[in-house]
């Protein structure tokens, strides 16, 4: 968890993200191929790297151009990265892109408790926002380095906008006061709720509670169209539907109100109960996509940067859009808000009558109704295809690993390699997201967790003749190698953003794409069958999102002192992958890794 230090977040100067040396990236790239490709493929890739990196060659020319770019820009890769990874992606935001965070179930079970908790939650978010507005947000530190706080200034009042070829991001205009309202959605109906009094003070919990009551009174279930489902569709399809929707003045005003609001609160209807064993996974599904067009998926505006979800049954979570912000700032907001909800500010509500929350109306033409039906069908197919398995591993937590002087994240990543190897008989390209917030406007780098050291360890675990002491030694080496890769990535010396920069520089300058990027090994080593991420929040929560490829998995985890929360997703359309199977394999792998490290406790679920 990032430590906080008393230094103003908005004025702190950070170093620029470095551009790694070309020869270093090429050597590290070849090393990353070793556990994934055949000796013949590796030989061919070595030859291509030698040609690309030769003096006066293509690589050198592109590196010089990148150096010029780095000299004139705040951050040489961030804009390109956001554009190519998020804004140009045409896959739906639901499941494929936007992560959800499942928060601990709250102790209420009816609409009264839902509105009380939602009022406290809104007040807590506004309390955090005040720190940004009044520049009292403390700089976060990680491993002794101050972190870039830039994402916080964009996270509120922002929204992704669909486009025919690529999306764009609506940000609050600099220097102008952002919106003073939020959007609340209930029963597929959107409301604009002013959250500040005329003197600029935020509404109290009591005032917010009374306004949410009024919204409830205005949103009884009728045969409303689930308009929000449109935002879950393929980006090109939603882009076309958006153009149709925005032709009408009423629709334009209502859509703009949602897009410019500070954030969205989704008051979800109750959902069908499931067995206790499946409850965690069902909850994750509700936060990730709303459960389907017949359930709460119409209670979302998937383009919105921040959506807080509160169900009548005590379920709650967050869904966020990644073009603007990553997991760690969202985790910081979550920790603050849940602390606030336990002990809200007891401010007396001023005796001023508040205006009625404004209902946002839309005019549905037959064409828009057809678009909604189409989006409902597509989303329901996607939801049926998604396989989610959440579990808590109780065998050990991060404290046990830290006492042994090991990086908890590295141990979990190596255990994940073992679990995948046992489930599939081979290793695959694995991406773990690492933060680049040590640098000005830094976003993320990829840690390639599949290493030769990890391969040696998992093979030894399958060898009955291998002694426990040898297995332990190989485990420690695999953990050490992963920790070194992590440090390289955090220090701006990873390889994936650099490779992306070289490739995009060639395209931007009208050169042909270098042979290096057309190589089979390049494709294999960046076909992320395992997409993984650690979101370390103090809160007992877990994040989840869908796999990056049809025959892959996404595995997210939150290491807490005495246990670790996991979510595993896969697609049912792929017969080789199974989320529950990998989750079971992962629990056994963690038991075996724990036993090698001297832990006698089994994980249980």
N, C-alpha and C positions, 0 to 999 in steps of 0.2 A: 504494500500500500504506500502511496506517495506520502511523505511527511510534509507538514505545512510549516512554513517559516514566515515570520512577520516582515514581509517586504511587499510593497505595493505591486500588484500583478500587472498593471498596465504600463509601467515605466521601466520594467526590468530589461536591460539589453542582453540578448542572447547571441551566441555565435551563429554564423551561417552554416547550413548543412554542407559538409565537405563533399567534393567530387572525388571518389576513390581513384587511385592510380589504375590505369588500364591493365598493366601486367598482373597486378594483384587480383583484380576481378577475374581475369582469364584463368589464372592458376586455381583460384577458389571455385570457379565454375566447373572446371574439369574434375576437381576433387568431389564436387557434389554429384557428378554423374556416376562415379565408381560403383556405388551399391545398386544402381538402377538399370544399367545397360550392359550389353555383352562386351567382352574384350574387343571384338571386331568393331562394334559401334563406337567404343571409346577411342580406338585407334583413329577411326575416321574423324571423330570430333577433335581429337588432338591435332590432327593435320589442319582442319579448318580454323582452329584457334591460332595455330602458328601462322597461317596465311593472314588472318584478320589482324593479328597483333604485330605483324612484321614491320620493321622501320619503314616509314613512308607509305604504309598500307592503309586500307580502309579504316581500320580501328583508330589509328593515330589521327587521321583526318577528322573523324567524327568526335574523338576526344577533345581535339582543339576547339571544335565548334561548341561542344558542351561547356568547355572552360569559359568561352566568351559569354555563353548564356548565363553561367553561374555568376560571372562578374557583374552582369547588368540586372539580375533579378534577385528579389528577396529570398526566393527559394527556387533552385534550378529544376526541381522535379514535381513539386506539389500540384501545380495547376495541370500539368500533363497527366499526372497520376489520377487526379479526380476526374478529369475529362475522359481518359481512356478506360478507367476501371468502373466508374459509376455513370457519368452522364451519357456516354456513348453506348452503354450496355442496353440492350432492348428487352432483356428478360424482366418479368414482373418484379416489383419491389417486394411484394408479399412472398415469403418463404425464401426466394432466391437471393435477396439482398439485405433487407432491413432486419436487424437482429431484435429479438425480444428479450427482456429481462423479467424473469418470474420472481416476484417478491414473496416473502412469507405470507401465508394465509392469515387474514385478520380475524379478530374474534367478533364478527357480526354475521348475521345470516338472514337479513331482511333489508328492505329498501331504506328503512330509517337509519340503520347502521351504515349503509352504503353512503347516504347523503352526508351523515356526520363525518365519516372518514374522508370523503372526497373534499369537504370543506377544509378540513385540517391539512390535507395534502396540498390543495391549491395555496393555502396560506404559507405552507412550508416552502413551496417552489418560489413564491413571491419574496419570501424572506431571503432565499439564496440569491435571487435576481437582484435584490437591493444591494448585496455585496458587490455585484458586478457594476451596477449603476453608480454607486458611491465610491467605487475603487477601493473597497476595503477587503476584497478577496485576497487571501494570502497566496503567495507563490507556492506552488507545490514543488517538492524536491523528491528525486528518486536516485538512490545510490550516490547521494552527495551532490547531484547536479540539479540546478533549477530547471523547471520545465516550462515550455511555451504555453501561455494561458490564452492564446489568440482564439481558440475554438469557443471559449465561453462567450465572447462578444457576438458570435454568430448563431448560437444555439437557440436563442429566443427570437420570435417574430420572423423566422425564416421558413422557406418551403421550397421543395423541388417543383419545377414546372415542366410538364411533358412537352416534347417537340417531335416533329416528324422524323428527323434524322438523329438528333441528340437532344437531351434535356438541358435545362439551365437551372440556376438557383436564384430564388428571390431572397435578397438579404435586406435587413432594415437599412434605409438610406443613412449614410454617415452624417453625423452632425444634426440630424433631425430626430425629434422625439419618436421612438417606436410606438406601436399600438399600446393602448392601455386596457385592452380586453383580451379574453381568451375565448376559445370555441368550446362549447359543451355539446356533446351529441348523445341523444337518447332515443331509442326506437327509430333509428335512421333519420332523426330530425335534428338539424343543426341550429345552435343558438349562439348569439354574440353576447357574452357576459362581461360588462365593465367590471374591472377588479380594483379600481382606485376610486377614492372619494374625490370630490371637486378640489380639495386642498392638496391632492397628490399622495395622501397616505393610503396604503393598501386596505382593502376591505378586511374587517376582522373575521375570525372564524364564524361568529354568530351571523354576521351580515351575509357571508358566503353561503352559509347553511340555509338561511331564509330565501336567498336567490335561487339556490338549487331546488328548493321546494316549489318555487314558482315555475321553474323549468319543467319539473315533473308534472305539474298541473297543466302545462301547455303541450305535453307530448304523450298523451294517451295513445296507445297502439291503434292505428287505423291501417288501412291498406296502403301504407306509404311505400314508395319505391326506394329500395336500398341504394341510393345514389352513390354512396361512398365506395361501393363495390367496383365502380368504374376505375377507381384509382389503383385497383389491384391487378389490372389487366396488363398484358404485354405492352411495353411502352409505346410502340408504334400505333397499336390499336387504341390505346387510351389517348394518345396524341391526336388522332383523327376525331375521336368522340369529343375531346376537349374543344377542338375547333368548332364543332357543331354546337356544343353546349354554350360556348362563349359568344355565339352570334346574338343571343338574346340579352338585353340590357339587365333584366332582373337577375339572370343567371350569372352575368359578369360581376355584378355587385356582390352577390352572395358568395361566389367562389373567391373573389378577392378578399372578402372579409375573413374567410377561413384561412387563406394563404398568409395574410398579414397578421393574424392573431399571434399572441405570444406563444401559446401552446394549446393543445387540445386535451380535453378530458372526456373520456368515453365511459358513459354510465351503462354498463352492460346488463342485459336481461339475464335471469337465471338460466343455467344450462342443465341438461340432464345429468343426473348423478351417475358415477361409474364406481367400480370397485376401488377400495383403498390402494391396491397395488398399482392401478392405472391412473390414480388421481393426479400425481405429479406430471405425468406425460400429457394428460388431457388439459391440465392447466397451462402447460407450455404451449400446446396447440392453440388454446384460446388467445393467449397473448400474441402468438406469432401471426395468426391469420383470422382470428375471430370465430373459428369453428364452422364457417360456411355461410352461404347466402341466406339460408333458413335460420341461422343463429345470429351471431353478432358481427359478421364481416361487414355489414352495411353501416356499422357504428364506427367506422374508421375513415380517415382521409390519409391513405398510405404515403402521400407525398410530404406530409407535415413532418418537420424535423423531430419534434417531441410530442408523443401521445401517451398520456397517463390513463391506464385502464383500471376501472374499479367495478367489480361485479357485485350483484346483490348477495352472493353467497360467501363474501369475504375474500374472493380472489382479487388479486391486483398485480399490476405489472406495468412495464414501459415498453413501447415500441418506438424505435428511433431510426431515422433515415441517415445513411452514412456519408452522403456527399458533403455534409457540413461538419459532422463530429464523429469521433470514435468512442469506443466503450469507456475508457478511463474517465473522461470528464462526466459522462452520464453516470458512472458509478459514484463519483464524488457528489453529484446532485442527489442521487438516491440515498446515500448515507446521511446527508444533511436533512433531507425531507423526512426520512423515517425517524431520525432523532427528534425532529421538530414535532412530529405527530404524537410522540410519546409525551411531550411536554410543551404544548402550544403556548404562545404568548397570550396571557390573559388580559387582552385589551378590551375595555368596555366599548360596546358598539355605540357610535354616535346616534342620537335620536333623529336622524334625517331620513325621510322616506326615499327609498332607492327606486330608480327607474326600472320598469319591467324589462327583464332580459329580452333582447330582440331576436325574434324567430327569423331565420334566414330561409326565404322561399325560393323555390326553383320552378321553372316552367318546363314541363316535360312534353316535347313533341313526340309523335310516333317513332321518329328516328332515334331519339334519345332512349325511349323505352326499349327499342330493339337492341341498342348498344348495351343497356343495363342487363337485359336477358342474356346476351352473348357473354358479358363479363361474369355474370353469375355462373353460367355453365363452365366457363374456363377455370374460374377459381375453385369451384366444387371438384372438378377433375384433379386440379393441382393438390387440393387438400386430401382427397382420397389417396393420392399417390404418395403423400408424405408419411413416413414411418418415424415416430419419435419415441425414444426411450430415455427417461430421466431416472437417475438413482443417486443415492448418497452413499459414499464409501466410508465406512466407519472404522476400518482397520488402523488407519493412522491419518494424521493431518500434517500441516506444514511444520508444526512445532517439533515433531519427532525427527523430521528430515533436517531441520535447521540445527538440532542438537548434534547431528552427525556431521555437520559442516557441509551438507549437500544442498544444492539449489532445489527447492520443492518443484519448481516448474520443469527443470531438466529431468528429474526423476520421473515425473508424470509423463513427460514426452517419451522417454525411453520405454516406460511401461506400455505406452500406447503402441509403440513399434512392435513390442512383443505380442500384444493382443491382436494386432492386425496380422502379423506373421502366422500366428496360430490359427486365425480364422481363415486366412487365404493362401497360406503356404509360400508367400513371398512378401517383400516390402514394396511400398509404392511411394510416389512423390508426395511428400507431406509439407504443407505450408503452416507455419505458425506466425501469427501477427506480432510484431514488436513495435513499440512506440518510438518515433523519432522526435519526441517533444523536447529533447535536449537542445534542439536547434530551432531557430526562428521559423515559424510556420511549418514545422516538421509534421508529417502525418505518420505513415507506417512503413516498415521494411518487413520483408519475409525472412524468417529463419527456416532454412531447409533442414528439417529434423531427421531426415533419413540419411544416416552417415555410415561409412564403412565400419566404424566402431560399434554402432547400433546393430549392424548386420552380424558382426562377429559375436556379439552378446546373444542375440536371439537364436542364432545357430547353436551356440553352446548350450542354451537352455533346452534345446531339442535333442541334445546328445547325452544319452544315458551314461556314457563313460566319462563325462566331464565332471570333475570334482567341484564341490560347492565353493571351495576357496578360489578356484579358477573362474567360476561364474561370477563371484563377487568382484574379482579383479576386473573382469571385462565389463561388468555393470558400472563400476566406478569410472573406468576409462570412457565409456559411452556417455555418462553423465558429464564428465569433464569436457569432452569434445562439444557436447551440446551447450554447455555453459559458456565455452569460448566463442562459439558461433553467436550466441545471444549477445555477448558483450560487443562483438564486432558489429552486429546489426544495430544495437543501441547507440554505438559510436559513429554511425553513419558509414560504416565500412562493409555493409552487406553487399550482395551482388545483384539482387533482383531489380532494385530501382535503377541501378547503373545500367544494367542490360536493357531495361525498358527505355531509358534515356537515349542510349546509343541507337536503338531501333527506331524510335520516334524522330530522332535527329535526322537519320537517313531519309525517312519518309517526308519530313517537313521540308528538306532541301531538295526533294525530287530525285534523290538517288534511288537506285534499286535496293531492295532489302538485302543486306549482306547474307551470303550463303550460311553463315553461322546460325542465323535464325530460321533457316529453312531445313536444318538438320533434324533427322528423326530423334536423335538423343535430346535435342533442345525441347522438342514437343513432349517427349516422354517425361522429362525431368520437371516440366512445368504443367503437367496435367494432374492437378492437385486432387487425387482421389481421397486424401485425408486433409480436410481443411480444419485447422484447430485454433483455439484461442483461449487465453486465460483472462478472465475479468476478475481482478482481485478487489472485491468490495468487502467492507467490514460486515455488511448485511448478509444474512444467511440466504442468499439468492443464487440463481444460476441463469446464464444467458443461453439462448439457442437461436440457430438459424439453419437454413437448408444447405445441403451439399452444393459444392461449386460445379460438379459434373454429374451426369446421370447415373454413373456407376460408382459413385463415391459416397463418402460420409462427411458430416461435420461433427466435430466433438468439441464442446465447450466445457470449461470447468472453473470452479471457484474454490481454491484451497483455503480452508479455514483452519484455526489452530488444531482441532482434534478430528476433523472430518473433511471430506472433499465432495462438493456437489458436481455432478456431471449431467450433461445432456448429449445424447447421440441421435443424429438424424440420418436417414437414408431414403431412397425412393423405392416404393414397392414395384415399380415397373422393371427394376433391375433384379433378376433372379439371384445374382451372386451376392448382393448386399442385403443385410438384415440388421436393423438397429439393435434389436434385443439381443441377437447373437453376439454382436460386437461388444455390447454393454456387458454381457456375461463373461466374455473372454477378457475384457478389461478388468473386471473385478477379480478374476482368477490371477491375471498377470500382476495386479497390485498386491495380492496376497503373497505371490511367489517372490516379488521384488522385496516386499516387507520382510519376508522370512530370511532372505539372504542378508538383509541389513540388521537382523536380530530382533525383528518385531514378531511377537508370538500371537498377536490378536488377529482373528479373521475379519474380513470386511463386512460380511452380512449386508443386507440392503435396507 
